Amino acid sequence: MIRVGIIGGAGYTAGELIRLLLNHPDVEMKFIHSTSHAGDRITSVHEGLYGETDLIFTDELPLQEADVVFFCTAHGDTRKFMENHQLPENLKVIDLSMDYRLKTERNDFIYGLPELNRRTICHSRYVANPGCFATCILLGLLPLAKHLLLNDEVIVNAITGSTGAGVKPGATSHFSWRNNNLSIYKPFRHQHVPEIEQSLCQLQHSFRSEIAFIPYRGDFPRGIFATLIVKNTMSEEDLYKLYEDYYAEDSFVFLVKENIDLKQVVNTNKCLIHLERHGTDKLLIVSCIDNLLKGASGTAVHNMNLMFNLEETIGLKLKPSAF
């Protein structure tokens, strides 16, 4: 059994992570850390887990009892923790914050997008989980980057659910403002753009094109729906073949020739991709995921499976709602 600890257990991504791990056949949950909820039952925060666990939040850190620790902490807190604590020698770390996604000389975390770095993740001790927007957008672009086909501006419009803003209430996540509403934020300067650029350069070293990314706040709780436009003159048939070849060994990315919609991926660890040729040189790529699962906790469990040499789909065979 894999002994698991979670640090920062009260947020949306932590709730989904706990749900997945409680139902994972090879996991034993050792502790769920939360300073603000220490002593409270997990179900007092994550009410969807009634009947599934009697675990209680703790403010203790029994790291020596775990084989892997997931950080579901606020951005900046994982780095502070790593710099101020001595971790057991064999403890593995999966960080869901953005602290270690960008590679530096002092950073020995592997960027944890399995469809990009599967083999490296299998042999890694430290993994930085990708951002949700980055996951959705990269999965739409990686096959093109592998074949050196991203040589012009990439135009991206993507809309995300309110859970992407985190559990703490704010002016733009309040129901009365978000419901029946739509808005953009951080146009051209979203924090996930650098990790997208870094990952595309990993496959296409010459990539220097602008990613013109406009993020939208949606009036739904979960999911990301992205449309990407790039210049490309290949036939639609050849493009689908290129994408199918790239994702041939991946368990959670599916090419769909009909138009796709968000409900097809919500509550799953899937990414659906649809391709359309328009005019002589325009390629429309549609990509959608569940931001809390494929965009966060689902990929974290996927990474854990790889790090412990398990079959990658274990604990992640989730089905969308019928409605």
N, C-alpha and C positions, 0 to 999 in steps of 0.2 A: 504493500500500500504506500502511496505517496502522502506524506504528512505535510499538511498545508496550513499556512498562516496568512491572514489578511490584515494589512495595516491601512486604516482609513475605511472602516466598514459601514459607514452610515449613508453613503451616497447612492445615486441611481446605478452607476456601474458596479459598485460593490454588491448591491442587492441582486443584480443579474448574475454576478460572479458566484455569489453564495448559492443561488438557486441551481446553477450549473454544477457546482462542485458537490453539493449535497446529493445530486443524482448521478454523480460520476462513479462508476463501479470500482475504480482503483484509487480513490481518494479518501483520506481520513482527515477531517477538519480538526486542527489542534487549537487554534485560537483566532478570534476576530477582534482586532484592536480598535477601540474608539474611546478617546479621552472624554468626550462630551456625553457619551451614553454608557460609560462603564457601570456594570451592575444591572443594566436593563436587558430584558430578553431581546433577542434578534427580531422577533415578531412584533415588538413594540414600534419598530421603525419600518421593517420590511414585512408589511402585513400580509402580503401574498404568500408568505412562507408558513402561515398557521398550519399545524398538522404535520409539518415536515421537519421541524427542528425544535429542540428545547435549549439550544445554545444561548449563552449570555455574552454580551460585550465585555471586554476586559481592558483595563489600562496597563496591564502587564505585557511584557515582551519576551516570552519564553522561546527565543529564536533557536535555541539548541534542540527544541522538540520538533522542529520543522525541517523538511527537505527542500521546500520552496516557499518563498514569501511573495505575495502579490501586494504591490503598493497602489492603492486607490486614493492617493493623497492629492491635495491641491498642488498646482504647479509650483515648484520651488522646494516643496517639503521633502521630496525623496532625496534630492541632492544634500539637503541639510542633514537628513538622517544618515545617509551613507558616509558623510564626512565626520560625523560625531559618534558613530557606533562601530564597534569591532564585530564583524559578522563571523559566525562559525565558518570554518574553512570550506566545508562542502555545501553550504547553503546556496541555493540558486535564487535568483531575483528576477521577477517580471514586473516592470514598472509601467503603469498605465498613465502616468503623467507625461508631460513633454520634456522633462528635465534632461534626458539622455538621448533623444531622438537624433540630434545633429552630432555627427562624428567630429571629435577633436582628439588631439594627442593625449589628453588626460582622460578620455572616455573610452572604456573598454566594453561598452554595451553594444550588442548587435541590434540593428534595426529589425524589429520583429514582424515584418510582413512575410508570412510563409511563402506566398506566391513569388517572392523576390529572393528570399534568403533561406529557404527551407534547409538546405544542407548545412549551412553555417549554424543555424539555430539548433540543430540536432546536437551540436558539440559545444554549445555555449553555456556559460554560467550566468551571465547577465544579459537580459533581453529588454529592449525598450519597445513597448507596444506602440504601433502607429496611431496617429490621430484619425478620427472618424472621417472627416472630409478627405484627408490624404488617402485613406484606404479606398474609398469609393472612386476617387479621381484616378489614382495610380492604377487600379485594376482595369480602368478603361484605356490606359495609355501604355502599359508595360510592353505588350506585344509589338507595338509600333516602335518603341525605343529599342527593343532588342534587334530590330531590323534596320535601325538607323533612319527611321522615316519621320522623325520629328524635327523638321528643319525650318518651320515657320511658327508664327504666333499660335498659341493654344488658347482658345476662348472657352471659358468654363462658367456655367451658371448652375448653382446647386442650392437646394432648399433643404433645411434640416428641421426636425421636430424640436419641441420645447425642452425635452430632456437633455438635449445637447448643451443647454446652458447650465446644467447642474441642478442639485436639489435645493440650493439656497435661493429663496424668492428674490426677484428683482423686477425692475420696472418693465422690462421687455419679456419677462416670462410669466407675469401676472395674467391669470385667465381672462379677465375682463378686457385687457389690452390685446392679448395675443389671439383670442378667439375671433374668427371672421376677419382676420387682419393679415397683412403681408408687408414685410419691410426688408431692406438690405442693411448689411453692416460690414464694416471693414473692407470695402471694395478695394481690390488690387493689393491689399496689405494684410491679408489674413495670416495668422501665425502658422498655418500648416503649409504655406507655399514653400518655405525653405526645405522642408523635408520631402516635398514632392520633387523639387528641383534636384536635390541630392540623390534621390532614388532613380530618377530618370538618367542622370549623369552616370550612375553606376553601370547602366546598360549601354547607354549611348554617350560616350565620353565627350563627344563634340556638341552635346546639347547646350545651347545658349539662348534659346528662344524665350520670349516673354510668356508667362502664364497669366492671362488676363482673367482673374477669378473674381466673380461677384457672388458672395454668399447671401442667401435669403433666410429669414426666419419664417417658418411655416406655422399654421394654426392647428397642427396635429402634434401628438405627444412624441412619436418616435419614427425614425426612418430618415434616410437621405436619398434624394432623387437628383441626379446630376445629368446635365447635357453638356457635351464637349464637342467643339467644332475645330477640325484641323484640315489643312490642305493635304489632299491625297488623290492620286489618279488611278489607283488600283481598282479592279472590278470588285463589286460587292461579294461575289463568289470567292475570289482570291483572298479578300480581307477576312471573311469568316473562316477560311481554311487556316490563315495565318494565326488568328486568335485561338481556334480550336487546337492547333498544334502546341501553342504556348501553354495552354491550360489543360493539356491532355492528362497530366498527372495530378491535377489539383481537384480536391473533393468538393469545394464550395463555390466555384465560379462556373456559371452556366451561360452559354451563348443561346440567345433566343431570337428567332427570325421574325416573330410577331412583336408588335409594340408591347412594352412591359409597363407595369404599374407598381406602386409602392406596396400595396397589400400583399403582393406575391412574396415579399421578403420579410415583412414585419414579423417578429418573434421567431426568426430563423437565423442561421449563420451563413446564409447564402448571399452571393452577389450575382445579380442578373445583368447581362450586357446585351444590348441590341445595337446593330449597326445599320446605317442607311447612307447610300451614296446620293448626293444631290449636285446637279450640274456637272461640270467637267472636272472640278477639282475639290469639291467639298465632301468631307466625311463627317456625318453626325454619329456620335457615340452616346448612347444612353446607358447609364450605370446606376443601380440602386442597391442599397443595403439597409439593414437595421443598424442605426447608429450605436445602440447599446450592446449589440451582439457582435456582428461582423465588424462593426466599427470600434469595438472596445473589448468587452468581457469574453465574447465568443472567440475572438482571435487570441486573447490571453490564454484561454484553456487550450486552444489549438497549439499555441507555442509550448505550453506545459507538456502536452502529449508528445511533441517532437523532442523536447529536452530530456524526457524520460523514456524515449524509444518505444512509445505506445503507438498503436494505430491512430492516425490523426483525427478520425471522426468520432472517437469514443467520447460519449457525453455530449455530443453536439448534433445528433440527428433529430433536429427540431422541425416541427411542421407549422406552416402559417395557419392563421385562423381561416375558417371557411367564409367569413364575411368581413 
